């Protein structure tokens, strides 16, 4: 990471394209650097001038007599390759290319971007950009942005660092930081990311002593797997908070047009964040709130939270929000409840939230926090609502809160207002190390982030080894089945082939045969046992039900013959150009709980596995969870518990619970199959029927890396 140091603390800088016109970005950069506090050497480069702003101006970097640590190039894009070649000749190793007009503009721009990447690679030059603002280091007072200082806010030094693909996001972040009273360490806008991007920058900031929390604005990532590893590396040392832009269709389209980067599936990004220990913020304000809370407070070791309030309604709002944020509000242990009853007025209700009412005092808060936070380990975190309009409360209550939080070593978050002094009081309290939020929603969500950080730290520090459920020879057997079935990889696996594949790796499937005609179908049904299901088998038909290619619960020969004829008629009408291999005769399975287990080979993150309830839950409600392969037992169990319909699996309204372990092992098996067999691009097991003991896959689709999609 030493080759990135010059981007943050260079001793000498060349500005190629420098200008004395402060209306131009190149003029702003030249003015900003010394005005912001940079004390190193500056070398303006522009053949049109002999001097600029009191500095000697050079026609080329080749004319600069001294060593140059960093160069900022801000000239029209077509001229950049020639200028970069001069940098190679001069031996300049770190370059910020602020100029736009590269990959974000289309094919010609992409060619130009590739050209500068090739030049840089040959010369060992590290590039930040193009199409970027560059770097602010608020502690060394270094600023390459072309935003006029008189037009942006003054932001105090602190521990929050931001990595962003978007320059406009950075501008808003910089202006809002002082309003939210957030101190900033470093900001990097890396734009098109021709070279240096979030993967290296995360590792760099992980080792930066002044950075306490890393915030990120992400549209796409360079390499999904490398991103996860870098995020894990950084998250093991300090919290990482990220906003994913381009979550949904409109946002994805905007991201594509914005940077030329393809935004991956949002669900897979969420899974990648979880794997990497990244805490996701859904919006700008959450990013600030989470970052501040994580910087100021220790993480929570569990999700048992106490709300102490002097405003009953605010406590109720928080209690309503808590379950959605994964927060448990347990009632007091009996011994603690008895102690509080003895020391509080009789008309107080000792519940969680604990409402101390508008009659409370600083002393009551002190007693409650001493008993519940310092003297008792039951609660993992506390939210304190302290409204200074209450007659018995003074600013001294915040000294009490800070003292008790420090003594307990557990996180405390404050929700408070103080009339006209609200902003001033907030700053005073935060100087004591306690984060303050004006609304109950913000306070509760920050506590949720502290809980997520605790889970993340626990997960990051546990053994990452996958509990392998497939032996290597089974993976090799699976590869052989694919080779024998589809040697040219020119079609998906047929259902019988897909089920043979699943059976070879230990996933249960019903007994089945492929029949060519009615007589073979009848003999197959007799062998398997009635009733049976009948399904069309064709590489050209992926969605069998859509063309009448599925008949269920066939009980005898007459029904079978009739179903066979009806199926062939339907398929001929709806898929008359499909090549038919035969019909699959399969044992009907007993009723159970329908689930879906699937997997994709994501373009950015590689193999990812999906889990959800079947039927309406996946089709209409999209109640699914994703995990990045390989997946171990803990991760599989978390995927299962993550879906909203999880209670249906544990026994709901008298139904029997299903075999969660069997589901988790199947998720792991699919994960290992995808990880071990590169030819599989997508796998869909839907439905899988789960029982109190075991499960069975009723339908299976396995798509291979092929350019020929099914016709139907």
C-alpha angles and dihedrals in degrees: 000000000000090000088067095055093088090061090063107029112020120168093207133026135192118203108203111202092021116174139190090218106101090197088071124074090237090055092048092053091051090050096041099053098066093030091056090051108268110158101184130098120290125204115186111203120203126123090215095069139051094195135013126190090342095310126114108252122217128209091222139002085248088069095056105107097206137062113276117212097187136013127199112204116199108162133113110299098242090062096050098086092057092046092047089053088056088052088054090052091048092049097240107160105185123056133173111201106200093172119110127210100089133101093339091066102056141264098333090049091050090054090051091049091051090051094056091045090054092049091049094047093052092048098041092242119156113218129201109196142321105219094025146119093226124209143346119189104186094191100049088037096236122149129172096172119123092218109117109247092224089059098050132064125262107246123200123235116263146131105283117104124186130208113191139171089199122074094197091054088055091051092054091043091054093049096045096046095081092045089055089039092236118156117223129213106177139352125196124186105187099176115187092008097221088167123343112050144149095301096064094032092056090055091046093052091045087067096040109109094203094055112084099166130020119214121192138195106200129187095163138340132238097231120000098211093045090048091055091050093048092046090051091048092052095039091056088062104033140354120281119202121188141186114205111211118203097040096151138028099280092043092048090052090050091049092051092052092042104056106359088245122132112236111221125222109299093223090057091049089053089053091047091051090052092048090049096046092247118152110220121223115198096206145013096268093049089054091056094042095048093044093051094046093047092048094050104037138046117250120264117254093209142002101257104119132182121208115205113188144166090197112067096196093053089051091052091051090051092048090053092051097044101080092050089053094050093254123143119209102197122186120251121279108254096249092051092044091053092051092050092048090055093051102038130067114277093242092062114103109224099218138120111285088047107213110203088181128217090296094069128117140203088261093057091052089049093052095045094048091046092052099039102034110023103031100034128052096199100102120062097201140002133218112202120200109199116173108187092206086078105103096227096050124089134176085267089078088074092057087053093049092049093048094049093045091052093047093049098045089218127118121269125186124190129214109194149145128190108189114246089352094057096111094042093048091047090056093047092052094046090053084064089057098257117121115226127204127185099216133051091231093059094045094050093047091052090053087051089053090051089052091049090050090053092052090046093052090049092049094045092052096049127088109286094198113126116238094234115220097176121068116224091247090058090055089051090049090052090053090050092052089053093045092051095044101042110014092167095044088228098135143023120269113272115241095259090049092048091051092048087054092050093046090052091060096044103263110138118241130173120265109268146167134196112234128195098202144005095277093052089046091052093050090047091052091049090051095047096039131245138311102050141174123231123208133177115245114212135136087217094058117066098160102050098178091058092065098038092262098139128072120176140198097017106179107183147004096277092051090046095052091046092048092048093053093044091049094051091049092050094047092048091053097043102032105019094157095053120115109231121211094182140273127300113230109200138173114259109242124222120256120274139136115314117227135166127223118183144154141206136192099234117210093230106027103029121219114020128173128215130205132184146132114283131238118027092357094068099029101046108013096034089215097172139129130211133210132187114240136276093055124188127204095268091051092046091051090049091052090053094048092045097071119091091232094059093113088064088064095052097053119286126197094345099321118133118255116248129234101275092178091056090051092048092050090050090052088051091047093052088047092054092044091055091044093050102039112055093185093071110090098172138005127190122187103184124182107020110176113218122201136184084266119031133329140241132216110233099181131018135185122187118184120195131209095277139136094219113086122198115267095230 
